[in-house]
Amino acid sequence: MTRGTILVTGAAGYLGSHTVLALWESGFEVVGIDDYSNSERSVVSRIEALGQRALTMIEGNVRDADCLAATFGRFNIVGAVHFAARKSIEESFAESLSYYDVNVAGTLTVLQQCQRAGVNAFVFSSSATVYDATQPSPVDENSRLLGASPYGRSKLIGERMLRDAAQASGLRYAILRYFNPVGAHPSGSIGENPRGKPGNLMPVVCRVAASRQSQLSVFGNDYSTMDGTGVRDFVHVQDVAEAHVHALEALLQDRETLCLNIGTGSGTSVLTLIDAFERANGVRVPHVIAPRRHGDVAAMVANVGEAARSIGWRATRNLDAMCRDAWRFAQTLGC
Ligand SMILES: NC(=O)c1ccc[n+]([C@@H]2O[C@H](COP(=O)([O-])OP(=O)(O)OC[C@H]3O[C@@H](n4cnc5c(N)ncnc54)[C@H](O)[C@@H]3O)[C@@H](O)[C@H]2O)c1
């Protein structure tokens, strides 16, 4: 028996595609919406092959209120997971208005249409970039917020809108602050495949391993960390996908508001990640040390206790699985 239909915005994207499968596995139906601005249409058939069923996809923009209203009118939607957004910190400095347009106006439009349709379970993709990264790790959900980039600020505004909307209406929401999602589905069929220059580390590691890029620049080796390179909290994309199912289940039962870090709670340095990738996959990742990048911090690791306590979610996949699955997907892509 179905547990209800969930609207997934950005369903053809990296996190969206894995979450569609996790929702199906848990007995939910899915209606996806995507404008394919940062994904390929072929992802849909790959999701369908993995799930062995058809995926209802609407090609549309989350800022298009009419398209959303028609979607809510056509399907009996009980909850929404809102991934669709632009996501590069670096790009957001040069294209800030576009980031506010897609990330803020897009979230506002989805929220308004959810409210009109009486859909009041809403999971929002936020990010560790909302935190003041200069404070010591691990950071918990009450740590200082800053949003040091237009991207980070667009996520903070999204969070703020949710809190305000919840006070004014019966909206139930989960804010999930992802740390560093990496890896891919173990089949190698879906994974992270951004258009243009990748903003995240793992796709670059894969390109270098595949000799599509000559070397990886490691930005800074003089931080006060175990080996001097930056430390981040890498978390397998399938664990991240499963967190959405747990959050939705909690909202559809009795939880009204959730704000959760989604990470493993353990830090991995850039050099450790490279080493793990080389060992797990038997490949070389040539790298050079480059100067620190403006705005980077020594360490950013999550305290993940609240997610375990409130929705019973914990990451279960290790760094080797993250590296193996990312590489398998890169090879499938022919990268
Ligand atoms: N991947 C990460 O490292 C990471 C970390 C923290 C937060 N997040 C957040 O998670 C969410 C998903 O990230 P992702 O890595 O899957 O990104 P992604 O770019 O792979 O997926 C986003 C999807 O949304 C679609 N999209 C973008 N703008 C749209 C619009 N206006 N209308 C309809 N569809 C649109 C894109 O085509 C893409 O398929 C984003 O909100 C991102 O900010 C991601």
The ligand as a Gaussian input file, in Angstrom:
#p B3LYP/6-31G(d) Opt

LIG

0 1
 N       25.502000      18.466000      -3.192000
 C       25.984000      19.161000      -2.176000
 O       27.173000      19.131000      -1.892000
 C       25.048000      20.003000      -1.330000
 C       25.501000      20.449000      -0.076000
 C       24.643000      21.227000       0.692000
 C       23.379000      21.570000       0.208000
 N       22.991000      21.139000      -1.018000
 C       21.647000      21.529000      -1.513000
 O       20.948000      20.346000      -1.879000
 C       20.091000      20.605000      -2.985000
 C       20.348000      19.602000      -4.075000
 O       21.720000      19.641000      -4.432000
 P       22.292000      18.708000      -5.578000
 O       23.716000      18.462000      -5.243000
 O       21.391000      17.579000      -5.804000
 O       22.240000      19.728000      -6.803000
 P       21.955000      19.412000      -8.337000
 O       22.294000      20.657000      -9.071000
 O       22.574000      18.128000      -8.742000
 O       20.377000      19.194000      -8.341000
 C       19.461000      20.264000      -8.356000
 C       18.426000      19.949000      -9.413000
 O       17.496000      21.025000      -9.441000
 C       17.278000      21.413000     -10.789000
 N       16.926000      22.827000     -10.774000
 C       17.740000      23.884000     -10.538000
 N       17.040000      25.030000     -10.617000
 C       15.754000      24.679000     -10.899000
 C       14.557000      25.403000     -11.068000
 N       14.543000      26.746000     -10.999000
 N       13.416000      24.728000     -11.325000
 C       13.419000      23.363000     -11.400000
 N       14.525000      22.628000     -11.240000
 C       15.684000      23.274000     -10.992000
 C       18.568000      21.105000     -11.511000
 O       18.364000      20.898000     -12.897000
 C       19.026000      19.833000     -10.818000
 O       18.508000      18.681000     -11.460000
 C       20.337000      22.056000      -3.369000
 O       19.328000      22.838000      -2.775000
 C       21.686000      22.366000      -2.765000
 O       21.814000      23.727000      -2.449000
 C       23.781000      20.358000      -1.793000

